[in-house]
């Protein structure tokens, strides 16, 4: 997982990056809020961001607010890194849009556990976004016929919205996903090709249910 770290303290930033790289993550390091904000606006921005609360140029809380204003169906998972332990301040960070927080000085195992939660959330989010995209594509491919279809009582052509008369198969193919394979019904076969013997054995209609035998009456 690609992770952004925004931390102005070099020692803390080095420790964070070391823990995450040891866990197999790709780490992008920034030293202030403005640089972090610039990275998070990129199309290939990291999926997880760890932002220090107090930073020069722009604090972590402002970065969170700006990120949450971006129009995207795959927002990053954001953890706030802070020495603030007052509940009101933690609530302020979560309300601004942070997903979680890590208190400084951080515990390596706790940091990794919280990052793993973010990774699972990102994976679920990606899977959901992929499913939604597939549904959108499927809906775009679906064509249906609705309402009253004007059809000629004689030749059976259908009038389209522009007033042109089309063959039934042309109209249906334009408005649905159906495709036609052409053939001749038995009636047309006998009319057009009366000499073909195979047409004599082709039923005109679907056979009806066989009649039930009537019970015999008493002998006279």
N, C-alpha and C positions, 0 to 999 in steps of 0.2 A: 504494500500500500504506500502511495506517495503522500508524505506528510509535510506540512509547512510549520515551521517554528518561528514565531515572532517574539524575540526576547532581547532587550537591550543590554542585559548583563552577560558579558562574554563567557564567564565561568558557568553560569546557569545554562546558557545556550549550549555550551560544549557538552555538559553532562546530559542534557535532554537528548541531544543528537546521538550521543554515544549509546544510550540505553535503547533508543529506537532503531539505530542501525544494527545493533547487536541482535535485536529481535527480527531482523530481516526487512525492515522498512527502508524505503528511499526517502531521504530527508532533504528538504530545501530550507536553508537558514536565512532569516532576515533580522535586522537589528532595530527596526522601528516600525511604528504603525503604518506610516505612509507607504513604505516599501512592501509591507504585508498586503495592504489594500491593493496596490498595483498588481501583485502576483495573483491575488484571488479574483481579479477581473479577467484574467486571461482564459481563453477557451480550454486550455490544458491545465487549469489550476488544480492543485492538490485536492483530494477528496476529504482530507482531514486537516484541520488547522488547530494549532495550540498557540494561543495568544496571551501574552503577558498583559495584565490589566493596566499597569503604569508603564508607558513608553513615550519617548519623544516623538514629535511631529504629529502623532495621532494615537490616543490611548486605545486599548483593546476593546473597550465598550463601544467606542465610535466605529471601529472597524466592523464589529459585529452588526451594528445597526445598518451600516451601508451594505454589507454583504446580504442581509436579509431583504433589502430593497431591490436586489437584482432579480430580474425575471428569468427564472430557470426552473426546470422540473427536476433538476438534480443538484440541490444546494449542498454545500460542504457541511461536514459534521465539525462543530467548533467546541473546543474545550478552553475555558478561561484558566490561566495560570496566575494565582494571586496569593498574597499574604493576608488578604482580607478574610476574616472568619466570621464577621457579624452576619447574621441571617439576612438582615435587610439588604446588605450589599450583595450577598450571593443571589438573593431573589432578583435584585436589579439586573444582574448579569444574565440570569436565565430569562427574565422578562424581555430583555433586549434582543434575545434570540440565540444565546449560547445553549448548547445541548447539555453540557456538563462542566465541571470545574475540577481543578487539581490544586491543592493547597501547597504553598512553598514553606519550608523545604519539602520537596516531593519524595515519596517512596517509589522506588523503581518498579516494584511488583504492582503497586496500586496504579501507577501510570500506565503500565502495560495492560492491566485489566481494563481500564477505562478506554484505552485506545482500541482494544479488541471489541468492546461494545460498539464503538463507533464504526469499526470495520464491518461488523455484522449488519449494522443499520444501513451502511452504504451499499452493501451487497444486496440487501432486501430492496432498497430503493431502486437500484439499477435493474433488478429483476422485474419489479413492478412497472417501471418506466418502459422496459422492453415489451412487457405484455400489453400495456396501453397502446404503444406504437403499433403492435401487431393488430390490435382491435381496430384502430383507426384505419389502417391499411385495408383490413377486411371489409369494413363498412364502406370505404370508398369504392370498393370493387362490386358491392352489391347493387343491383338494379332491380326495381320492382315495378309492376304495373298496378296503378291504383285508379279508382274513379271509373267514369263511363268512357268506354272505348267506342268511337263512332265507326261502325262497320257497314259496308254496302250490303243490302239484302240480296242483291243479285250476284255480283262477282266476288263478294266477300273481301274486297280490299278495305284497308283501314285508313282513315284520314288522320294525318299527323297535325301537330300544332300550327304548322305553316299553311295548312289547307291542302297539302298534296296527298294523293291517294297512293298507298303502298301495298305491295303484296303482304299477306299476313306474315309470312316468315321473315320478311325484311323488317317489318315493324317490331315483331317480337324479339328478334335478335338485337335490334337497336335499344330496346328497353329492358332486356333481361340478360342473363348469362346463358340462356338456352341457345343451342345450335341445332340445325335441322339436317337430317339425311332424307333425301327424296326417294319416293317409291310410288307405286300405283295401288290403289285399293282394288278389290275384286270387281266392283261395279265399273270403274274406269277402265280396268284391263279388258273386260268383255266388250266395252263400248269402243275402245280404241284399237284393240287387237282381237277381234272376234275369232280368228283362226287358231289362236294359241290354245292347245288342249289343256295346259296346266291351269288355266283360269277356270275351267269347269269344275275343279275339285276344291276350289278355295272358298271357304264360307264368307258370306257377305257381312255377317254380324256375329257378335259373341254368342255362343250357344246358350240357350236358356236352360234352366234346371230341368232335368228329365221329369216327366209327369209321374206322379205316384200311381202305382197300379190300384185300380178300384176293386174293392172286395166283391167276390161273386155272391150273387143272391142265392137264396134257398132253392133247391131243385123243385121244378114244377111237377 
